[in-house]
Amino acid sequence: MSGVASVESSGVNDPEVLQAIAGSVRGAFQTVEDMTQSFIREAIVQGVFPPGQRLNLDLIASTLGVSRMPVRASLRQLESEGLLTIHPYRGATVSVLDAHEIAEIYELRILLEGYLIEQAIPKLDDAALAELRSIVDELEATDELGARLELRDAFYAALYNRAERPRAVAQVTQLRGAVGRYLLLQRVEENPVHGDFFQFVSARDVHKAKAWLAEHLALVSTTLQQLVSAAG
């Protein structure tokens, strides 16, 4: 069984991290607007732009080497994803989740991810299981939280894509992104140990895999709710 891990605090508005994110998105998109959206999204998810912070459009534009126009154009999409709140006179701020919203997100995740597990496990072949095993081994050999969260996302993407339910996968990805920034900001990790879960998946035991994930998502939800309430 796994639990919830808390680790050391991370930097906020770190220029080196912002430059690293900018470097990772340059040349990876067909349009400047898409690149800008990805940059802002990653900065929010990684906790570099924390909840409640007003976005500095000039800083974003200068970091990416673009004008303010694509920065402004990217904001509505990010608002639709729940990452930003656009105020008529204050500009765009990073959305703040309260305890009730976090509870709802995790309730939805438990339902949707349980559905994806039901759909994915019967479709797993030996190659898929080998891929998942490789990711789990790398995940459990990695100490840095940011890298672990990326590997965790890769594990679930590899598993859930087997379900062949792209709309459900997209919803789960959006929900995970909404709380992922809180995991980094509060230095909380979902499911530090995935060995037991993988054993249930590899045994094609849908019931135990669903129960394991539901239990631990509920635990993380409770932990984050408590942290957010204490911070507020």
Buried (B, 14 or more C-beta within 10 A) or exposed (E): EBEBBEBEEBEEBBEEBBEEBBEEBEEEBEEBBBBBBBBBBBBBBBBBBBBEBEBBBEBBBEBBEBEEEBBBBBBEBBBEBBBBBEEEEEBBBBBBBEBEBBBEBBBEBBEBBBBBBBBBBEEBEEEBBEBBBEBBBBBBEBEEBEEBBEBBBBBBBBBBBBBEBEEBBEBBBBBBBBBBBBBBBBBBBBBBBBEBBBBBBBEEBBEBBBEBBBEBBBBBBBBBBEBBEEEE
